[in-house]
Amino acid sequence: MAADLTGSRRRYTLGMNGDLLAAALRLSPSERLELIEALWDTLSEQDLPVTPEEQALLDVRLADMDANPNDQSPWEEVKARLKQRRR
């Protein structure tokens, strides 16, 4: 059962501790990002379900990166291009 604890689209599900979420939501955005990173780092590959279709797509993209290493763009360049498109 999902409980909407924030009045927004964010959902905290499966009977998780609402107090924990409330405490996390009191953190600043940068602190929440640090918490997300710390939690993410506790997960193993086995904790992250990937469908066969997703794995196939990842394999194709990784092969393309290996075959065309100079076709990649750093994230800062991608963000700048996206910002230009919005104007």
N, C-alpha and C positions, 0 to 999 in steps of 0.2 A: 504494500500500500504506500503510495507516494504522498508525502506531506509537503505542502508548499509553505515553507517557513519564512520566506523573504518577501512575499507579495509580488514576486516576479516569476520569470520562467524557470528559475533555478529550482531543482528538485533534489530532495534528499530522501533516499528510498530504502526499502527493505528493513524498516525498523531500526535504522542506525540511530545513534545517540544525538538527539536534537540539541542538547546542550553543547556538544562538541561542535556542531555546525554553527550555532549561535556564537560561540567563542571565536571560531575561525572567521566569521563574517565581521567581527569587530576589529580584525587586523587591517592594516593598511593594504592597498593593492600590492605594493612591493613585498610586504610580508606574506600575503596570501600566495604570491607567485613562488616565494622561497619555500613555503609549506608544500605547495603542489610539487615542486622539484624534489624536495626531500621525500615525499610520499612516493613519487614516481620512481625514484632511485631504489626503493625497497622492492619493486616488482621484478620478477624474472621473466624470461621469454615465455615460460609456461603459464604465467599469469595473464598474458595478453592474447586472447583468442583471435586468431586470424583465419578467415575462411579460405578455402582453396582458391577462390577467385581473387581475393585480396593478395594472397601469396603470389599468384601468377602475375598480377599487375606489378607487385613489388619487384619480382624477379626481372621482368621486362625493363622496368625503370633503372634498376641497378646495372643491368647489362648495358643499357644505353649510356649510363654514366661512365662505365668502364671503357666503352668503345669510343665515347666522345667527351673526354674530360674537359676540353676547352669550350664546350657548349653550355656549361653551367654558369649561373649567375649567383654572386653572393647575395645573401638576404637583404642587405642594405640597399643594393641596386634594385632588387625586386620591389621593395617597399617604395623607393623613390619613383619607379615607373608607375606603380599603382596609384600613388598620390597624384601624379601628373594626369592620369586618366580621369580622375574625379573632377578635375578643373574644367 
